């Protein structure tokens, strides 16, 4: 089964750009960067010249021996087995973080003014780039790759529902039958998450055990990265933070508390480990917003934040939650952990909006799960695991700041009333469209 990735459109836009630069794909391990580029190459190029710096030792020697583009292309053509052509051959440097010289060579390719189409990708690339003191600013482009969204999977598993969802152009409730069908499909995503290998296995077999085997294997690979790419002390600290995220999110107050990691733990002792997880793409950090005014960034309280995981399936297994225990429950989403749903909302919104999300509190009396800055509007967002969308925190926020638009994600049907837009969880990938529609009408 081949999932259609929406980022293909971004790659095509990059290909057609008259000012195209070498492109670097960033994202966590196993989110599908390699398969995405190979699919893109097959669709839009005559040839793909694939080079893996983890598997081919001679590549590193080549890039360390010269900076001349003509020589590099000549030698790469020999390795590839055919001539690499400008514009019609996609050059793909996989695991490029394994070779600093290859990373730095991207600026020489750009400066050469030749029309070679080059994409670099790799695991932990964000960390490698952070170490590249001489890395050419402005000489490359970046594209973030995330786990599969619900819609990307739905497009393959139930194309009729997917097309129906894409055609919705009014904020009105769906029929109860449609609403129920969408919730049933979404339940499967909630179990498997969006890691491509896991989603493929689960959609083919509907076996939670098989999906969980792969998820547990992915977790092992992450733990291996902790020890392989850092020293022993930092690896232990990274592990402390990573393994604490489920319990941190399960608290009523989800603010990340360092003291829960171990007795006497202090924030300054874990700064590097925290940044490592964020730059690796495994975790997302959501800062506290002291005041919900424009621009949000200047009102960040950097001492208070929440931590989330990049994929809901990974978080579920990291939390030790057995999906089989909840699958037969009458109200699956109410029974299941609400913090997983909150994590799902964040990972889905990260794909759609360029601005980072924040959260807001009011002297311990109220907490808004997320705050979004979009089109000069500050939009408060609440997440509910059931159909009850009443929120004391949202009432407090609304009285204090009177926002044009408020959003609640829940299992309740699509609706808009008195400034509150309720988006059912299964339509979260249409959030930007619905917000645009409402703001245009206001």
Helices and strands as residue ranges (DSSP letters): H 7-16, E 22-26, H 33-44, E 47-52, H 57-65, H 69-80, E 89-94, G 96-98, H 100-111, E 117-121, H 125-131, E 140-144, H 150-157, H 159-167, H 176-192, H 196-205, H 208-228, H 232-250, G 258-260, G 267-269, H 271-279, E 283-289, G 296-299, E 300-309, H 312-318, H 324-327, H 332-335, H 338-352, E 358-361, E 367-374, E 377-383, H 392-401, E 406-410, E 415-417, E 420-424, G 425-430, H 431-441
